[in-house]
């Protein structure tokens, strides 16, 4: 059975990580390691917090969850070094409430968590769902992650089955707010254009 590590930058209580965990359950053993509170715009920094680790109950059976008082990248490093007995087969990060585009992509803690997995040899995917800019640091009440979670499951299943493309260490997926299951996937590169900050 595959082991899937889930991380994010919106914190352990984020509805996006709950949707992602539920989406990954049919694909293998799910282990969550997320910051104990929101930690956006941390990039790959190992900053902040006491680094305390706390096992948290999770409402879905079989899911193991840890809250770490530290940045997203630090949380992933902690999971790889101390919480898992072997490297996971896949790391998925998100689902971030708000897209991460252009030169702002590497500011994202969601992306930073995925990069930390990738540099350790773990195939990684970072997922974000488009939201109005004013809500990037504060979740929109009732933001629906259903379609985004379904897309995440399909892509994760493909990566578990086929691996990442040759020469690719991680995938960054931004889903439009109006995406459906039928929305076509487009492969592109990160733009050098500043997005919003």
KEFIFI-955048 format. One record per atom (N, C-alpha, C): atom name; x, y, z. Coordinates in steps of 0.2 Angstrom, whole numbers, m for minus. Atoms other than C-alpha are relative to their C-alpha. Example, Ala and Ser with C-alpha at 12.3 -4.5 7.8 and 13.67 -1.06 7.14 Angstrom:
2
  at   east  north     up
   N      4     m6      0
  CA     62    m22     39
   C      4      6      0
   N     m4     m6     m1
  CA     68     m5     36
   C     m4      5      3
//
This chain:
197
  at   east  north     up
   N      4     m6      0
  CA      0      0      0
   C      4      6      0
   N     m3     m6      1
  CA      6     17     m5
   C     m1      4      7
   N      1     m5     m5
  CA     10     30      9
   C      0      7     m3
   N      1     m7      3
  CA      4     48      5
   C      1      4      6
   N     m1     m5     m5
  CA     11     62     16
   C     m4      6     m3
   N      3     m6      1
  CA      0     77     16
   C      2      6      4
   N     m3     m6     m3
  CA      6     95     20
   C     m4      6     m2
   N      3     m6      3
  CA      0    113     18
   C      3      6      3
   N     m2     m6     m3
  CA      3    131     23
   C     m6      3      4
   N      6     m3     m3
  CA    m15    135     29
   C     m2     m3      7
   N      1      3     m7
  CA    m14    124     45
   C     m4     m6      0
   N      3      6     m1
  CA    m20    108     51
   C     m8      0      0
   N      7     m1      0
  CA    m38    115     53
   C     m3      2     m6
   N      2     m2      6
  CA    m39    120     35
   C     m5     m4     m3
   N      4      4      4
  CA    m54    114     25
   C      3     m3     m6
   N     m4      2      6
  CA    m42    112     10
   C      4     m6      2
   N     m4      6     m2
  CA    m31     99     19
   C     m5     m6      2
   N      5      5     m1
  CA    m47     90     25
   C     m3     m3     m6
   N      2      2      7
  CA    m53     89      7
   C      5     m5     m3
   N     m6      4      3
  CA    m36     83      1
   C      1     m7      3
   N     m1      6     m3
  CA    m35     70     14
   C     m5     m5     m2
   N      5      4      2
  CA    m52     63     10
   C      1     m3     m7
   N     m2      1      7
  CA    m47     63     m8
   C      5     m6     m1
   N     m6      5      0
  CA    m31     53     m5
   C     m2     m7      3
   N      1      7     m4
  CA    m39     39      6
   C      0     m6     m4
   N      0      6      4
  CA    m43     27     m8
   C      7     m2     m3
   N     m6      2      4
  CA    m25     28    m15
   C      5     m3      5
   N     m5      2     m4
  CA    m16     23      1
   C     m1      2      7
   N      0     m2     m7
  CA    m11     26     19
   C      1      7      0
   N     m1     m8     m1
  CA    m13     45     23
   C      3      2      6
   N     m3     m3     m6
  CA     m2     54     35
   C      0      7     m1
   N      0     m7      0
  CA     m5     72     38
   C      6      3      5
   N     m4     m4     m4
  CA      9     84     44
   C     m1      7     m2
   N      1     m7      2
  CA      4    102     44
   C      1      4      6
   N     m1     m5     m6
  CA      8    118     54
   C     m6      0      4
   N      6     m1     m4
  CA     m3    120     69
   C     m4      6     m1
   N      4     m6      2
  CA     m9    137     63
   C      2      2     m7
   N     m2     m3      7
  CA     m9    146     46
   C      7      2      0
   N     m7     m2      0
  CA      9    149     40
   C      1      2     m8
   N      0     m2      7
  CA      6    157     22
   C      7      4     m1
   N     m5     m4      3
  CA     20    165     12
   C      7     m2      4
   N     m6      2     m3
  CA     34    155     21
   C      5     m3     m5
   N     m5      3      5
  CA     42    148      5
   C      2     m6      3
   N     m3      6     m3
  CA     54    135     10
   C      4      1      6
   N     m4     m2     m6
  CA     60    143     26
   C     m2     m4      5
   N      1      4     m6
  CA     62    134     42
   C     m1      4      6
   N      0     m5     m5
  CA     56    148     52
   C     m6     m1      5
   N      5     m1     m5
  CA     45    152     67
   C     m2     m6      4
   N      2      5     m4
  CA     37    142     81
   C      4     m3      4
   N     m4      3     m5
  CA     43    131     95
   C      2     m7     m3
   N     m1      6      3
  CA     44    116     83
   C     m3     m6      4
   N      3      5     m3
  CA     33    106     95
   C     m5     m4     m5
   N      4      4      4
  CA     24     91     88
   C     m5     m3      4
   N      5      3     m4
  CA      7     85     93
   C     m4     m4     m5
   N      4      4      3
  CA     m3     70     87
   C     m7      2      1
   N      7     m2      0
  CA    m21     75     82
   C     m5     m5     m2
   N      5      4      2
  CA    m36     65     81
   C     m3      3     m7
   N      3     m2      7
  CA    m44     65     63
   C     m6     m3     m1
   N      7      3      0
  CA    m62     62     59
   C     m1     m6     m5
   N      0      5      5
  CA    m58     50     44
   C      4     m6      3
   N     m4      6     m3
  CA    m53     32     50
   C      6     m1     m4
   N     m7      2      3
  CA    m35     27     47
   C      4      5     m2
   N     m4     m5      2
  CA    m29     44     44
   C      4      2      6
   N     m4     m2     m5
  CA    m14     49     55
   C      2      7     m1
   N     m1     m7      1
  CA    m12     67     58
   C      5      3      6
   N     m5     m3     m4
  CA      2     78     66
   C     m1      8     m1
   N     m1     m8      0
  CA      2     97     70
   C      7      1      2
   N     m7     m2     m1
  CA     19    104     70
   C      0      8      1
   N     m1     m8     m1
  CA     23    122     77
   C      6      2     m3
   N     m6     m2      4
  CA     34    127     63
   C     m3      1     m7
   N      2     m2      6
  CA     34    132     45
   C     m2     m6     m4
   N      2      5      4
  CA     27    121     31
   C      6     m5     m2
   N     m5      4      2
  CA     44    115     25
   C      3     m3      6
   N     m2      3     m6
  CA     50    112     42
   C     m4     m6      2
   N      4      5     m1
  CA     35    102     45
   C      1     m7     m4
   N     m1      6      4
  CA     38     91     30
   C      7     m3      2
   N     m7      3     m2
  CA     57     89     35
   C     m1     m4      7
   N      2      4     m6
  CA     50     83     53
   C     m3     m6     m2
   N      3      6      2
  CA     39     71     45
   C      4     m5     m3
   N     m4      5      3
  CA     52     63     34
   C      6     m2      5
   N     m5      2     m5
  CA     65     63     48
   C     m2     m4      6
   N      2      3     m6
  CA     55     58     63
   C     m7     m3      1
   N      7      2     m1
  CA     37     54     60
   C     m2     m6     m4
   N      1      6      4
  CA     38     41     46
   C      5     m5      0
   N     m5      5      0
  CA     47     25     46
   C      3     m2     m6
   N     m3      1      6
  CA     51     25     28
   C     m3      6     m5
   N      2     m6      4
  CA     50     39     14
   C     m7     m2     m3
   N      6      1      3
  CA     32     41      7
   C      1     m1     m7
   N      0      1      7
  CA     28     36    m10
   C     m2      7     m4
   N      2     m6      3
  CA     20     53    m13
   C     m1      6      5
   N      2     m5     m4
  CA     19     70     m5
   C     m5      5     m4
   N      4     m5      3
  CA      4     81     m9
   C     m1      6      5
   N      1     m6     m4
  CA      2     99     m2
   C     m5      4     m2
   N      6     m4      2
  CA    m13    109     m1
   C     m6     m2      3
   N      2     m4      6
  CA    m27    112     m6
   C      0      7      3
   N      0     m7     m2
  CA    m22    130     m4
   C     m6      4     m2
   N      6     m5      1
  CA    m36    143     m3
   C      3      6     m3
   N     m3     m6      4
  CA    m29    155    m17
   C      5     m3     m4
   N     m5      2      5
  CA    m18    152    m32
   C      7      3      2
   N     m7     m2     m1
  CA      1    153    m32
   C      3      1     m7
   N     m2      0      7
  CA      6    160    m49
   C      6      5     m1
   N     m6     m4      2
  CA     21    169    m57
   C      6      0      5
   N     m6      0     m5
  CA     36    175    m47
   C     m2     m1      7
   N      2      1     m7
  CA     25    174    m31
   C      0     m8      2
   N      1      7     m1
  CA     25    155    m33
   C      4     m3      6
   N     m5      2     m5
  CA     40    152    m22
   C     m1      3      7
   N      2     m3     m7
  CA     33    163     m8
   C     m4     m5      3
   N      5      4     m3
  CA     20    150     m5
   C      3     m6      4
   N     m2      6     m5
  CA     22    138     10
   C     m3     m6     m3
   N      3      6      3
  CA     11    126      0
   C      5     m3     m5
   N     m5      2      4
  CA     24    125    m13
   C      7     m1      3
   N     m6      2     m3
  CA     39    126     m1
   C     m1     m7      3
   N      1      7     m3
  CA     32    110      8
   C      1     m5     m6
   N     m1      4      5
  CA     32    102     m9
   C      7     m1     m2
   N     m7     m1      2
  CA     49    108    m13
   C      5     m4      5
   N     m4      3     m6
  CA     56    101      4
   C     m1     m8     m2
   N      0      7      1
  CA     49     84     m1
   C      4     m2     m6
   N     m4      1      7
  CA     56     85    m19
   C      7     m1      1
   N     m7      0     m1
  CA     73     89    m13
   C      3     m6      4
   N     m1      6     m4
  CA     72     73     m2
   C     m1     m6     m5
   N      1      6      4
  CA     68     62    m17
   C     m7     m2      0
   N      7      2      0
  CA     49     61    m14
   C     m4      4     m5
   N      4     m3      5
  CA     38     64    m29
   C     m5      5      4
   N      4     m5     m4
  CA     28     80    m24
   C     m5      4     m5
   N      4     m4      4
  CA     13     89    m30
   C     m3      5      5
   N      3     m5     m4
  CA      7    106    m23
   C     m7      2     m4
   N      7     m2      3
  CA    m12    110    m26
   C     m3      7      3
   N      3     m6     m3
  CA    m20    127    m25
   C     m7      1     m4
   N      6     m2      3
  CA    m38    133    m29
   C     m1      8      0
   N      1     m7      1
  CA    m41    150    m36
   C     m5      3      5
   N      4     m4     m4
  CA    m49    163    m24
   C      1      7     m1
   N     m1     m8      0
  CA    m51    182    m23
   C      6      1      4
   N     m7     m2     m3
  CA    m34    190    m18
   C     m1      1      8
   N      1     m2     m7
  CA    m42    197     m2
   C     m1     m6      5
   N      1      6     m4
  CA    m45    179      4
   C      6     m4      0
   N     m6      4      0
  CA    m28    172      1
   C      3     m2      7
   N     m3      1     m6
  CA    m23    174     19
   C     m6     m1      5
   N      6      2     m4
  CA    m41    171     26
   C     m5     m4     m4
   N      4      4      4
  CA    m51    157     20
   C     m7      3     m1
   N      7     m2      2
  CA    m68    161     11
   C     m4     m5      4
   N      4      5     m3
  CA    m81    153     22
   C     m4     m4     m6
   N      4      4      5
  CA    m89    139     12
   C      3     m1     m6
   N     m3      1      6
  CA    m76    138     m1
   C      0     m7     m2
   N      1      7      2
  CA    m80    122    m11
   C      6     m3     m3
   N     m6      4      3
  CA    m65    110    m13
   C     m2     m6     m3
   N      2      6      2
  CA    m75     96    m20
   C      3     m2     m7
   N     m3      1      7
  CA    m70     98    m39
   C      8      0      1
   N     m7      0      0
  CA    m52    102    m34
   C      3     m6      3
   N     m2      6     m3
  CA    m51     87    m23
   C      0     m6     m5
   N      1      5      5
  CA    m57     76    m37
   C      6      0     m5
   N     m5     m1      5
  CA    m44     83    m49
   C      7     m2      4
   N     m6      2     m4
  CA    m30     81    m35
   C      0     m8      0
   N      0      8     m1
  CA    m35     62    m33
   C      2     m3     m7
   N     m2      3      7
  CA    m34     59    m52
   C      7      1     m2
   N     m7     m1      2
  CA    m17     67    m54
   C      4     m4      5
   N     m4      4     m5
  CA    m10     59    m38
   C      0     m8     m2
   N      0      7      2
  CA    m16     42    m44
   C      4     m2     m6
   N     m4      1      6
  CA     m8     44    m61
   C      8      1      2
   N     m7     m1     m2
  CA      9     50    m52
   C      2     m7      4
   N     m2      7     m3
  CA      8     34    m41
   C      1     m5     m4
   N      0      6      5
  CA      5     23    m56
   C      6      1     m4
   N     m5     m1      5
  CA     17     31    m68
   C      6      4      2
   N     m6     m4     m2
  CA     29     42    m58
   C     m1      7     m3
   N      0     m6      3
  CA     33     60    m63
   C      3      0     m6
   N     m4      0      6
  CA     39     65    m80
   C      7      0      1
   N     m7      0     m1
  CA     57     63    m83
   C      3      7      0
   N     m3     m6     m2
  CA     67     77    m76
   C     m4      5      4
   N      5     m4     m4
  CA     52     84    m66
   C      1     m3      7
   N      0      2     m7
  CA     54     84    m47
   C     m7      1      4
   N      7     m2     m3
  CA     37     92    m43
   C     m5      3     m5
   N      5     m3      4
  CA     21     97    m50
   C     m4      6      4
   N      4     m6     m3
  CA     12    114    m46
   C     m6      0     m3
   N      6      0      3
  CA     m6    113    m49
   C     m5      6      2
   N      5     m5     m2
  CA    m18    129    m49
   C     m6     m2     m4
   N      7      2      3
  CA    m36    125    m52
   C     m4      7      0
   N      5     m6      0
  CA    m48    139    m58
   C     m6     m1      5
   N      6      0     m5
  CA    m63    143    m46
   C     m5     m4     m4
   N      6      3      4
  CA    m75    137    m60
   C      2     m6     m3
   N     m2      7      3
  CA    m66    121    m64
   C     m5     m5      1
   N      4      6     m1
  CA    m76    105    m67
   C      4     m6     m1
   N     m4      6      2
  CA    m71     87    m69
   C      2      0     m7
   N     m1      0      8
  CA    m71     90    m88
   C      5      6     m2
   N     m5     m5      2
  CA    m59    105    m87
   C      6     m3     m3
   N     m6      3      2
  CA    m44    101    m98
   C      6      2      4
   N     m6     m2     m3
  CA    m27    101    m90
   C      5      3     m5
   N     m5     m3      4
  CA    m14    112    m97
   C      7      0      3
   N     m7      0     m3
  CA      5    109    m94
   C      3      6     m2
   N     m4     m6      1
  CA     15    125    m93
   C      6      1      4
   N     m6     m1     m5
  CA     30    133    m84
   C     m2      6      4
   N      2     m6     m5
  CA     30    146    m70
   C      2      6     m4
   N     m1     m7      3
  CA     29    164    m77
   C      5      4      4
   N     m5     m5     m4
  CA     42    177    m73
   C     m4      6      2
   N      4     m5     m1
  CA     28    189    m71
   C     m2      1      8
   N      2     m1     m7
  CA     24    196    m53
   C     m8     m1      0
   N      8      1      0
  CA      6    191    m48
   C     m3      5      4
   N      3     m5     m4
  CA      0    201    m34
   C      3      3      6
   N     m4     m4     m6
  CA     12    205    m20
   C      6      3     m2
//
